[in-house]
Amino acid sequence: MLGPQGRRGEVAAELHTSFPERFAERRELSALAADGSRRELQLEEHWFHKGNVILKFAGVESIGDAEKLAGLELQIPAEQRAELEEGGAYVSDLVGCAVMNCQALIGTVADVQFGAGEAPLLVVRRKFEDRDEEFLVPLAGAFLKKMDLAARQIEMQLPEGLLELQSPLGNEEKQRQKLEAEEARRAGERRRGHR
């Protein structure tokens, strides 16, 4: 949830659902905090405004009460989720899945980003040598070979070079680039000195 919207304790929240009409059916919602704690909330009213949903909960009557809800993530029990069409997946089902590219492990899904294009982006993280790496992998049908959520695995066939474009530089590469930049700076100083 984003924070207060109005003076009566209303809260603005980003929509991360393909089923916003289900707010009309739901009254009991669970709010998850960053520390893992939960708070049960009773939904009294809702309406849509500028791409967000405005929520009014029982017992949340002031701006101060609403501020306490900022940053919480609303969730529903898995058994109450709407049935998805073939090939669809919930973000919570994707997080934690291993992502493979042509049988090679890329890493594990840490999050999913929306809005950057047609396909959502899987935020894939891995530990490589002495550093943490993060890749944005489009969950596009053209690249998806197989998604086995029960096995917690997503198989992709990504365009050649996609991961290399995003790969952070290793220590050797950083050192090489630093030396090249220093040499270019010295060469520039020498040229200026001959004028």
N, C-alpha and C positions, 0 to 999 in steps of 0.2 A: 504494500500500500504506500502511496506517495505521501499523504499527509492531509491536514484539514482542508475542507472545502465547505465554506459556509460557517455559520455561527452556532448551529444547533448540534454540533458533534458529527457532522457528515464527514466522510473520508473519501478522497479521490484515490482510485486504484487503476493501474494499467491493466488492460485486458490481455491475458495470455491464454485465451480459450477460443476454440472454434465454435463454441456453443453458448454465446452470451444470453440467449433466451432462457437458459436453465436457471438463471438467477431468480426467475419468477417461481420456480419450484422449490428452491433451496431456502431453508430458514436456519439450519444449523451449519455453521462453518467453523473450521479449525484454522487458527492463525499460527504460523511457525515463525519463531524469532531466529536470528542468526546464531544464537547460543544453543539452539536445539530445543528450547522450551516452547510449550504450546499454550494457547489460550483459546477457549471455546467462545464463540460469538453467536448471538442470535440476531439474524438479519430482519429488520423491520421494513425497510424500503430500499429501493434502488432505482436509478435512472442513468441514462447514458448522456455524456456531455463531452464534446470535443475529443472524441476518440477514447475517452476513459469511461469508467463506470463510477458513479457516486453511490456510496453505501451509507446507510443509516442503521446503526446497531443499537439494540436495547442496552440501556445503561451508559451509553456514550452520549453525553448531553452538552458538552462544551468543546471549545477549540482545544483547551488543555487536555481533555479526555482523548480527543481525536489525535493529537500530537503523539500520544503514547502508542498509537497503532502504526505510525509511520515506520516503514522498513519491514513490517511483518508480511509474510507471504500467505495468502489464503489458499487453503487446500480442502479437498473433499476426500473421503475414504475411497480407496481403489474400487471397491465393489459398487460405488455409486457413480462411477465415471460413465460417460456416454459411450456407446458402441461406436468404434471408428470404422471407416471404410477400409477395404482391403489395402494393405501396404502402409496404413497410417500408424503413428506411434505417439504416445505421450512423451513429453520431455523427461519426466521422471523415469520412464522405461529406458530411455536412451543414455542417461547419465550413468556412468560406470561400465558401459559396454566397451569392449576392446574393438579398435578400428584397425582393419587389415587392408593393405593395398597390395594386390597381386601376391597374396600369401605372406607378406612381410608385415609385422606389427608396426603400426605408426605410433599408437599410444592409446589412452583411455579418454572417453568423452567426459569432460568436466562440466560442460554447460552447452546450451544451444542458444544461438543469437538469431533474432528475426529482424526483418525489415531492410536488410542490405541488398536484397534482390529477390528473385523468384523463389529460390530454394533457401531453407534455413541453413545456417552455418553451424557445424559441429565444432565446438572448442575442444580440441584434442591436445592432451598434455602427456609428456613423457620425461623421464630422467635420462639424459644422454651424457656419458662421461662425467664431467664436473659441472654440468649446468642443467637447468630445467628448460625444456623447449615447449612451445605452444604453437599449434597450427590451426588454421581455420579451414575446415574441409566442407565444401558444399554438399549437402544431402540432396543431391539432384538425381533424378531417375536415370539420367544418362551415365552416371558414374557408379550407381548402386548395383552391385551384383547380387547380394543376398543380405537380408537382415534377419537374424535369428535371436530374438529378444530372450527366449528361454535359455539359450546358451550364452547370452550376454555378448554377442559378437556381430559386427557389421563388416561385411566384405565389400570393398570398393575397387574400382579400376580407374584411378585418377590419371588425368593428362600428365604426360612426361614433363618433369620440371616444376610442377605445382608446389610440391613440398620444399624443393630446394630454394625456390624464391622466398619462402618464409623462414627458412632455417637460420637461426642466429649464428653468428660467427664464432668459431672456436678460438681458443687463446692463440694458436699458431697463426691463424688467418688475421686476427686483430693485430698481432705483432708485425706481420708482414706488411699490412696496410699502413701501420704507423711508420715503419721504416721507409716505405715508398713515399709517403707524404712528406717526411722529413727530407728525403733526398730531393724531391721536387721543390721544396722550399729553398734548400741550399742552391740548387741549380738556378732558380729565379733570382736569388741574391747575387750570384756570380754574373748573370747576364746584365743585371742592373749596374753592377760595378764596372763593366766593360763599356758602358755608354759614355 
